[in-house]
C-alpha cells in the first residue's frame, strides 16, 4: 500500500463522444492506452455532463458545481471570480502544498477581464497553455499561440505532450526557450497537472491540413476503413424530407458553420476519420506519459482522470453540434485510475450515473483533502472501492445558452426516463451566427426564472429503456400524463438543488 501523497494528472479532451473508446466496443477506433488505463482502473459507462457546452461544463469540472450555481457561459458575459476559483480542486491542492501545472487549452474565464486577466497564468505554478481554441497547429492558429514557439513539434497533441513531459521531467533547453520562464517541478512536492486538449473538437479537426511533415497518424490511419464508418441509426441528411427533431418555432436548426460537416455522409465520414486520428493521437500521448511516470517511479502514487467536456451530434435527427440534452451530447467517457485499487477492484465497468461535478470532489477525496462545501458533486471513491452506497437515481441537466440559435432547456434523466423542457429564446433572430451578441442581461434572470414558474414552450418525454435513441416523444401520450406530471415536479426539485439559493453566482462582469 502506497503512503506517499497522491499526485494527480487530470486529462480532458474536447467533444469526445462516449462510445469512442476501444474498451467501449468501438468497431474501428483503437485506443490501447486508454483501454489499459480502464483495465487497471475503473470505467464509468453511464457518465454524463450536466451542461453540454464547452465553458460551463469545464467550469463544472474544476469547481464541482452545476452551471446554475457557478453562473458562467458564453452568454453570461462573466468570468469566475477569484474567490470562487479558490475552491476549485487545483487551487485546493495548491493550498495543500501541491505544485500545480496547466498544459493546453483553457476555456474557463477567471478573474477580472476573464481570459486577458492573467489570473490563470499566475495562479498555476507551471503554465503552458492558451485560452479559447488551440487549433491543430497551435504555433500559428491559437490565440496567443506564440507560447508554443519553442516546441519541437507542430501538431497540437504532440506540442501538449512535450509540455506535459517537461512538467514531469524538466528539460533545460525547453525551459530556457520558453516565452515565459517555466519552473522545474520540485521533486519533494506532490503535483497536480491539468492536461487539456482541444481535440477532437470541430475547430481543430476542421483545420487539419495533412501537411507533409505531419505524423503519418494524421495522414493515413483509418482511411482504409472510410466506407466502414457507419452513419448514426437516426442520421438525417440535410435536404432529405424528414420532420424536424424539434419544432421550428423552438429551434430552427440553423447552426454555426463549424458543424456543417454533418450535412452529407461523405463529409461526415471524413470528419470522423479526423476525430479518430486525433483521439488515437491523444491515446498515444497518454501512453507516453504513463511510460514517463514509470521511468520516474511516480506510477504508484499518481492518480489519472480521463474525461471530456461533453459529447456532440453527428447528424442524428439532422442535428449538428452540441447544446442539446439528448444522449449524444450528455454522455461522455470517464476513466478513473487509482494505483491503490485492490486487484479485484481493477477493471470494473460501473453502471451508476456519474456526473462531471463528481470529479472535483473525487480528486480531493482520493488525495485525502477536505471537500469544500461549495462543491455539489459526490465523490466516486466508494464506487472505486466497490463499496455499497446509496447512489443517485436521476440527475438534473441544463442548457442555458440562448445564442447561436439554441433554445434554453432543462432535463431530468433517470435510468429509464428523460424529461426535457424548452423555454422561449430571447436572442435577436438577426444574430444567428454571432457568438456574444445575445441578450446578455437575460442570463442572470434565467438562473432562477425557470424555477419561479417560467413556463416551457415545448416538452419531450422519452422511454429510454424501450427507446434509447429518443425517437418517440411521449409527452402528449394520454397514458403517460401521470409520469409527465411527476417529472415536472422532480425537475423543479432538482433544479432548485442545483441553484441552492437565490444568491447570485460568484462571478465578475466582463467589459462590454
N, C-alpha and C positions, 0 to 999 in steps of 0.2 A: 504493500500500500504506500502510495506517494504522500509525503507530508510537506513537500515544498509548496509555496504559494502557487496557485494555478495561473498560468498565462492564458491569454485569450487572443485568438485570431477570428475575427468576425467578418465573414465574406458575404457580400451581396453582389449579385449581378442585376440585370435590368430587363424587365418584361419577359421573364422566363416562365413559360407555361409548365404546369405541374407534371405533365406526362413526359417532359423532355429530359429523361434520365434513362440510362441503360437499365439501372436497377428497378425502374418503374415499368419495365417491359417494352420500351420503345423498340420498334422493329428495325430501325435504321441507325439512329443516333448512338454513338459509342461514348461512354463516359466512364472508363475503367477506374479512374482515381476517385471519383465521387462514389462509384459503386463500392469500392474498397472502404471508403470512409463510412458509408452506410452499413457495411458488413461488420465493421468494428465499432460502430456507434448505434444510433437509433434513427430510423427514418419515419417521419410522420406523413402518412398517406392522405390524411384529411387535414391539411394545413391551409389556412386562409389568411388573406389580408382583410382588413376592415375598412380601408379606403383605397379603392383600386386606381390611384393616381400617384404619380412619382413623388412629389414633395410631401403631401400629407402622409403617405404610407411610410416614407423614410423617417419622417419625424416620429411616427408611431413606433418604429423600430428602436430608436435611441432613447425615447422618453418613456416607452412602455404605456402609452396612452392611446385613447381613441381621438380622432380628429376633433370630435365635438368638445373635447377638453383642451387640446393644445392649440387649436384655432389657427392653423397655418395651411394655406392652399394657394394655388395660383391666383385666385381672385380675392384673397383675403387682404391683399395689399399690406401684409405684415410680415415680421420676422419673429423668431423665437427670442424672447428676452433672455439676457444672460442668467437671471435668477432661475428661469425655467431650465436652461441648459445645464445649470449646476446640478440638477437632479438626473441628468442623463447617465446611462451606465458608464460611458467612457470617462466622464468627469468624476463620477463617484469613485471609480477605480483610481483615477489620478490622485484624488484626495487621500486614498488609502495607500499611496506610495508607489503606484504603478507608473511606468514610463509609457506614455501614450503616443501612438502613431496613426497617421491617416495617409493612405495611398489611394489615388484615383479620384473618381467623380464625387463631388458633394452637391446634393440638390436640396439641402436644408438651409434656408437663410437664417442666420443667427446674428444678433447684435444690431446696434444702430446702423441703419442703411443696409442691412442684410448682407448680401454677398460682397459688397465693397467695404464692409466694416473692418475687415482684417481680423475679426474676432476668432474665427476658426483657425486661421494660420497661427495665431498667437497662443491659443489655449492648448493646442496639441504640441507635445514636445518635439515631434518629428512630423513635418507637414510636407507631403509631396503629392499635391492634388490640385484640382481645378474645380471651379464652380460651374453649375449647369452641365451642358453636354461636353463630352471629351472628343468625340469623333473617332473614326477608325485610325486616323493618323494624327495623334494629339499634338505633335510638334507644330503643326500648321493649322489644324482645324479647331482646337479647343479655344474658347475664350480665355485669354491669358495663358495659352498653352506653351509659352516660351519657358515655363518652368521645367519642361521635359527636354530642353535642348541638349543636356548632357547625356541623355540616354543613348546607348549603343544601337538600339532597335528603333524602328519607325512605327510599328503597329501597336495598337492600344494594349492588348493583353500582355505583350512582351515588355512594353515600357513599364506597365504597372508591376509586372513580375520583377523587373530589375529593381524598382523602388522598394518592393516588399523584401526582396533578398538583401538589399543593402540595409534595410531596417534590422533584419535578423543578424546579419554578418557584415558590418560596415566595411566598405572598400574606400581606401584613401582617395583614389582618383575620382570616384563618384562624389565624395564629399567635397573635394576641392573645386570641382567644376560646377557644382550646384549654384543656381542663381541666388538662392538663399542658403547660407551655411546650414548643413544638416548635422545634427549632433550624433555622436556614437551612442548606441544603446548600452547603458550601464549593465554589466554582467551580474551585478548584485541586486538588481531590481526586477520584480515581476513586470510583465509588459502586457499591453492591450493594443493590438493592431487592427484597425478598421480598413479592410481592403475592398474597394467598391468599383465595380466595372460598369461601363456604360454600354454593355452588350448583353444580350442580342437586340437591344433597343433599335428601333427603326432608323433613328438618326445616324447611328454608327454603321449598322449593316447597309444602310442606304448609300453611304459614301465609300464603301469598299471599292477599290479601283483595280484589283488584280494586277498590281504593279509587278514588273519582272523580279524585283528584289524581295517581294513579299515571300514569307514562308510558303512552301508548297501546300501546306494545310489549307491555306486560303485561296488556292487556285483549283486544286484537283479533288480534294476529299469530298465524297458523297456524290460527285457529279455523274458517276456511272450508275447511280440509283435514282436519277432525276425522275424517271417515269414511274418509279415505285412509291413516290411520296403521295400518300393518299390525301384527297381532299376531305375536309370535315363532312360527317354524315349529313349535317344540316346546311352545307355550303350553298349559297345562292349567289350566282354570278350577277354582277351589275348589268342591268338591261334585260334580264330574263323576267318574264311575268311571274310575280310571286307577291303575296300580301306582305306589307311592311311588318317587321318584327314588333315595332311599337307604332301606335297611331301617329300619323304625320303631324298632327297638331301638338303632340307631346315631344317627338323627336323627328326632325325632317330628314335625317340620315345624310346631311351634308357635313362632311368631315374635313379636317385639315389634310392637305395633300400628302403628308407623310405616310398616311395609311391607305393610299390609293392602290397599293400593290395587291390588295385583296380583290380588286375588280375582276381579274381574269385568272384562270387556273395557271396559265403559263408563267405569268409574272409572280403569282403567289408561290409557285414551286421554286422559282429562282430565289426568292427571298428566304424561303425555308432552308434551302441549301446554305445560304449565308448564315442563317441562325445556327444551323447545325455546326458549321465550321467554327463559329465564334464560341459556342458552348464547349466544343471539343478543345479549343484553344485554352479556355478558362480551366477546363478539367486538367489539361496538361500542366498548366501553371500551378495548380493545386498539388499535383503530383511532385513537381519540383520543390515546392515549399515544404512538403512533408519529408522529402529526402534531406533538405537542409536542416529541418528540426532533428532528424535522426543524427545527422553529422554533428550537430551542436549539442547533442544529448539533452534536448528540450522536449522530446516527444512525451515523456512520462508525466510531464506537468503542464501540458498545453491543451486547452480546450479549443475545438474548432467548430464554429457555427457556419452553416451554409444555407442561404435562402435568397430571396429576391424581394422586390417591392410589390409586384402584382403580376397577374397574367396578362393576356392580350387576346383579342379576337382575330381569327384568321378567315373571316368571311362567313362564319356561322350566321345563318339567317340574314345574310347580306351586310353584317356589321364588320367594321374595322376599328382598330384602336382599342382603347380601354375605357374606363369611366362608366362601366355598367356593372350591375350587381348580379350578373349571370355567372355561372360556374367558370366560364373561360377566363374571366378577369379576376375572380375572387380566389381561385385555387392557386397554390404556389408550392414549389418544392421546399422541403425543410429537412435538414440533417443536423443532428447534434452529436458530436463526438467528444466523449469524456474518457480519457485513458484509464480512469479509475474504475470503470464499469467492470463488474464481475463477468467472467467469460460467458456465463449462462444468460446474461442480460444483453450481450452484444448481438447486433444484427436484428433486433426486433423491428417489426413494421407495425407501428401503433395505429389504432383506429380512431382514437379520440380526436375531437375537433379542437385543434390548437391554432393559435392566432398570432399575428405579428406582435401585438402588445405583450404577449407572454415571454418574448425572448429577452427583453431587457432585465426583468426580474430573475429570469433563469440564469443569466450570466452572473449577476451579483450573488445569487444563492449558491451557485456552484463555486464561486470564489470566496465563499464564507464572509460575504459583506452584507450589511443590512440593506434591506429594500426600502427605498423612500416611500412614504405614504402617498406620494403623488402618482406612483405607478399603479395602473389599473389592471394589468395583466396578471396571470397566475404563473408561478414558477413551474417549469416542466420537470423539476428534479424528481418528484415522486414517480412520474411516468418513466423516467430514465431508469430508475431502480426497480421498476415493476412492482411498485407498492400499490396497495389498494387505496383508492382515493375517490371522493365524490366529485367527479369532473362535470363540467358544463354539458348541458344537453341542447343548447341553442346559443346563438350569438347575434349581435346587432352589427350591421354593416351600413355604411353611409357613403353617399356621393354628393358632395356639397359644392362642386364646381359647376357654375352655370354660365361659363363662357365656352367658346369653341362649339357652340350649339348644343352642348349636353344639358339635359334636364337634371335638376336635383332629384335625388331618390334616396330611399332608405329601405332596408330589408331586415327581416328576421329569418334566420336559417336554422332549422333543426336537422336531425339526422334524416328525416323523411319528408320534410316540407319546407317550402320557401315562400314567403310573402314579400312582395315588393310594392312600394307605393311611390308615385311620382308627383312632383309639385310644379306649379307654373313657373316657367322660365322668366327671368327678369332682364335678360340680355337684349340689347338692341339687335333685331334681326339683320340690320345692315352691317353688323360687326362680325359676321360669320367666321372669317378666317383670322381674326386678330386675337392675340394672346391675352393682353392685360387691359382690355377695354370694356369689361363687363360693368355692371352697376356695383361699384366697389363697396358702397355703403351697405349694400344688402347682405353681405356675407355675415356680419356680426348678428344681424337680425335672424338669419336662418339657423344660427346655432341653437336658438330657442324657439323660433316661431312654430316649427312643426310639432313641438312638444306642448304648444299652447293653442292647439286646435286649428292650426292652418290646415285646410282641407286638401287632400290629394286630388289630382285631376285624372288619375288613372291608377288602376291596381292590377297586380298579377298574383296568381296563386298556382304553385306547381307541386305536383306529387312526385318527389324526387325518387322514390322507390320504383314506381312504375313508369316514370317519365324523366329519366336522368338528363336528357338533352333539352328539357324545358321547352317542349313543343306545344303543349296544351295548357292554355290559361284557363284555370277553373274558377276564377274569381266571380263569374256570373252563373256558375252551376248551382241550381237550387239545392242540391244535396250537400253542398259544401259551405252553406251560409253560416252555420254554427262554428265551423272551423275558422272561417274567414273572420268572424267577429272576435273569436278568441285570439287570433294572431294580431288583429288590430289593437287589442288591449295589451298584448305581450310586447308589441313593438314600442308602445308608449313607455312601458316599464323599463325595457332595456335601453331605450333612448335616454330616458332620464338618468339611469345609472351611468351611462357614458358621459353625459353632461355634468352630472353630480350636483351642480347648483347653478344659480343664475349669475355667478360672478364671471366677469369677462376673463378670457384666457390671458396668460402671461406672455403678451406679445408687444412688439413695438411697431408703430405705424411707419411704413416706408414713405420716403418722399414721393410726391406726385410725379 
